[in-house]
């Protein structure tokens, strides 16, 4: 049942919240930035995860934190009846960076694993159900991404850039690169990634620069747009 750490989840979600948000330049965690009364960036970024749990799946949310993120831990208490909440500290020495955060979380995951970024908000009418759609397609391809189309080279240089191809109405990733210095040929970026339990150990490579991406061949679910709240202005 949701909220019970003893039960085995149907799907696990890694939420890396250990960053310091230096580009955000605010006296509070960027994921707690208010977008509307009672609604934070974190609430919006979790909408698709809430919908995943609402479909009847038991969802384990593995939150990666540092000692400076206790406000985020307290805030997430409101989701205790929705997810199995599990918290793990990131080892900044042995496992630094976003790939290190993923490695810190992986031992606590079970079943298919999704990577959800706490400062990435999906937009559009199909955004809430996008993660569920991606999880359902993961078993076929081994990997799936929730992505949006993007042509601005400046944006693609800062994101997980994708080139997407389609055949018979099925979209897949042709090439992928994390923050490519040359974004030529890329026209989309991912906001969420899902992998089967057998493939999840490769998730850290998704966010590493200069390595072969495991996302090649992944199924693609497109949404209308995404907002990356990596600065105070979004």
C-alpha positions as CSV (number, residue, x, y, z in Angstrom):
1,X,0.0,0.0,0.0
2,X,1.2,3.6,-0.6
3,X,3.3,4.9,2.2
4,X,4.4,1.4,3.4
5,X,8.1,0.9,3.2
6,X,7.7,-2.8,3.8
7,X,5.8,-3.5,0.5
8,X,7.5,-4.2,-2.8
9,X,6.7,-1.4,-5.2
10,X,5.5,-1.8,-8.8
11,X,7.8,1.0,-9.9
12,X,10.5,3.1,-8.3
13,X,11.2,6.8,-9.0
14,X,14.5,8.5,-8.3
15,X,14.2,12.2,-7.3
16,X,17.6,13.8,-6.9
17,X,17.3,16.7,-4.5
18,X,20.8,17.0,-3.1
19,X,22.0,19.8,-5.3
20,X,22.8,23.3,-3.9
21,X,21.0,25.2,-6.6
22,X,23.7,27.7,-7.1
23,X,22.3,29.1,-10.3
24,X,18.9,29.5,-8.6
25,X,20.4,32.0,-6.1
26,X,17.7,31.9,-3.5
27,X,17.8,31.4,0.3
28,X,15.6,28.2,-0.1
29,X,15.7,25.1,-2.2
30,X,14.7,25.8,-5.8
31,X,12.2,22.9,-5.7
32,X,10.3,24.7,-3.0
33,X,9.9,27.9,-5.1
34,X,6.2,28.9,-5.0
35,X,4.4,29.0,-8.4
36,X,0.9,29.6,-6.9
37,X,-0.6,29.6,-3.4
38,X,0.2,26.2,-1.9
39,X,1.9,25.0,-5.1
40,X,5.7,24.7,-5.5
41,X,7.9,23.6,-8.4
42,X,8.3,20.3,-6.6
43,X,4.5,19.8,-6.6
44,X,4.4,20.5,-10.3
45,X,7.3,18.2,-11.1
46,X,5.6,15.4,-9.2
47,X,2.3,15.6,-11.0
48,X,3.1,12.8,-13.4
49,X,4.4,10.7,-10.5
50,X,1.1,11.3,-8.6
51,X,-0.8,10.2,-11.7
52,X,1.4,7.1,-11.9
53,X,0.3,6.2,-8.3
54,X,-3.3,7.1,-9.1
55,X,-3.3,4.5,-11.8
56,X,-3.1,1.8,-9.1
57,X,0.6,1.2,-9.2
58,X,2.6,1.1,-5.9
59,X,5.3,3.8,-6.3
60,X,8.4,4.0,-4.3
61,X,9.9,7.6,-4.3
62,X,13.6,7.5,-3.5
63,X,14.6,11.0,-2.6
64,X,18.3,11.8,-2.7
65,X,19.2,14.5,-0.2
66,X,22.0,16.4,1.6
67,X,22.0,17.8,5.1
68,X,20.9,21.2,3.7
69,X,17.7,19.8,2.3
70,X,15.7,19.1,5.5
71,X,13.1,21.6,4.4
72,X,12.5,19.5,1.3
73,X,12.2,16.4,3.5
74,X,9.6,18.1,5.7
75,X,7.7,19.3,2.6
76,X,7.5,15.8,1.1
77,X,5.6,14.5,4.2
78,X,2.4,15.6,2.4
79,X,3.0,12.8,0.0
80,X,3.4,10.0,2.6
81,X,0.0,8.6,1.7
82,X,0.7,8.7,-2.0
83,X,4.1,7.1,-2.3
84,X,6.5,4.9,-0.4
85,X,8.9,7.6,0.7
86,X,12.5,6.6,1.1
87,X,15.4,9.1,1.7
88,X,19.1,8.5,1.1
89,X,22.0,10.9,1.7
90,X,24.3,11.5,-1.3
91,X,28.0,10.8,-0.8
92,X,29.5,14.0,-2.3
93,X,33.0,12.5,-2.1
94,X,32.4,8.9,-3.4
95,X,29.4,9.7,-5.6
96,X,29.4,13.4,-6.6
97,X,27.2,15.0,-9.3
98,X,23.8,14.0,-10.7
99,X,25.2,10.6,-11.8
100,X,26.4,10.1,-8.2
101,X,22.9,10.9,-6.9
102,X,21.4,8.2,-9.1
103,X,24.0,5.7,-8.0
104,X,23.2,6.5,-4.3
105,X,19.5,5.8,-5.0
106,X,19.7,2.7,-7.1
107,X,20.2,0.1,-4.3
108,X,16.9,1.2,-2.9
109,X,14.9,0.8,-6.1
110,X,12.8,-2.2,-7.1
111,X,11.0,-2.9,-10.4
112,X,11.2,-0.5,-13.3
113,X,13.0,2.8,-12.4
114,X,12.1,6.3,-13.4
115,X,14.4,9.3,-13.1
116,X,12.4,12.5,-12.4
117,X,14.1,15.9,-11.9
118,X,12.6,18.1,-9.1
119,X,13.1,21.3,-11.1
120,X,11.6,20.1,-14.4
121,X,7.9,20.8,-14.9
122,X,6.0,19.3,-17.8
123,X,3.4,21.4,-19.6
124,X,0.5,20.6,-21.9
125,X,-2.7,18.6,-21.8
126,X,-1.0,15.2,-21.9
127,X,1.7,15.9,-19.4
128,X,0.1,14.3,-16.3
129,X,-0.2,10.9,-17.9
130,X,3.2,11.0,-19.6
131,X,5.2,9.0,-17.1
132,X,2.6,6.3,-16.9
133,X,2.7,6.0,-20.7
134,X,6.5,5.9,-20.6
135,X,6.5,3.2,-18.0
136,X,4.1,1.1,-20.0
137,X,6.4,1.2,-23.0
138,X,9.6,0.5,-21.0
139,X,9.1,-3.2,-21.0
140,X,9.2,-3.4,-24.8
141,X,12.2,-1.2,-25.5
142,X,14.0,-1.5,-22.1
143,X,14.1,2.3,-22.0
144,X,11.6,5.1,-22.5
145,X,11.8,8.9,-22.3
146,X,9.3,11.7,-21.8
147,X,10.6,14.4,-24.1
148,X,9.7,17.7,-25.8
149,X,10.7,19.1,-29.2
150,X,13.3,21.9,-29.0
151,X,15.2,23.7,-31.8
152,X,17.1,26.3,-29.8
153,X,20.8,25.3,-29.8
154,X,21.4,27.3,-26.6
155,X,18.8,25.2,-24.8
156,X,20.0,21.9,-26.2
157,X,23.5,22.5,-25.0
158,X,22.2,22.6,-21.4
159,X,19.9,19.6,-21.6
160,X,19.8,15.9,-22.4
161,X,19.6,16.4,-26.1
162,X,17.8,13.9,-28.4
163,X,17.3,13.2,-32.1
164,X,14.0,11.4,-32.5
165,X,12.9,9.2,-35.4
166,X,9.5,7.8,-36.2
167,X,8.3,4.8,-38.1
168,X,4.7,3.6,-38.2
169,X,3.7,6.1,-35.6
170,X,6.2,4.8,-33.1
171,X,8.9,7.3,-31.9
172,X,12.3,6.2,-30.7
173,X,15.6,7.9,-29.9
174,X,18.1,7.8,-32.7
175,X,20.9,9.6,-30.9
176,X,21.3,11.1,-27.5
177,X,23.9,13.2,-25.7
178,X,24.0,15.0,-22.3
179,X,24.7,18.8,-22.8
180,X,26.4,18.4,-26.2
181,X,28.8,21.2,-27.1
182,X,27.6,20.8,-30.7
183,X,23.8,20.3,-30.8
184,X,23.6,20.0,-34.5
185,X,21.2,17.2,-35.5
186,X,19.3,17.3,-32.1
187,X,15.8,18.6,-32.0
188,X,14.4,17.5,-28.6
189,X,15.4,16.9,-25.0
190,X,14.2,14.5,-22.2
191,X,12.6,15.5,-18.9
192,X,12.0,12.0,-17.5
193,X,13.6,8.6,-18.2
194,X,12.4,5.1,-17.4
195,X,14.4,1.9,-17.5
196,X,13.6,-1.8,-16.7
197,X,15.0,-3.2,-13.5
198,X,17.7,-5.0,-15.5
199,X,18.7,-1.9,-17.3
200,X,18.5,0.6,-14.4
201,X,22.1,0.2,-13.4
202,X,23.0,2.2,-16.6
203,X,20.9,5.2,-15.5
204,X,23.9,7.2,-14.3
205,X,25.3,7.1,-17.9
206,X,22.2,9.0,-19.1
207,X,23.4,12.2,-17.3
208,X,27.1,11.8,-17.9
209,X,28.8,13.9,-20.6
210,X,31.0,12.4,-23.2
211,X,29.8,8.8,-22.8
212,X,27.7,6.5,-25.0
213,X,24.1,7.1,-24.0
214,X,21.9,4.1,-23.2
215,X,18.9,6.0,-24.5
216,X,19.6,5.1,-28.1
217,X,16.6,3.1,-29.2
218,X,14.4,4.2,-26.3
219,X,10.7,4.7,-26.8
220,X,9.7,8.3,-26.8
221,X,6.5,10.0,-25.4
222,X,6.3,13.6,-26.5
223,X,4.7,16.3,-24.4
224,X,3.9,19.9,-25.4
225,X,6.7,21.5,-23.4
226,X,8.9,21.6,-20.3
227,X,10.1,24.3,-18.0
228,X,13.5,23.9,-16.3
229,X,13.5,25.9,-13.1
230,X,17.2,26.1,-12.7
231,X,17.2,29.9,-12.1
232,X,15.0,32.1,-9.9
233,X,13.2,33.2,-13.1
234,X,12.6,29.7,-14.4
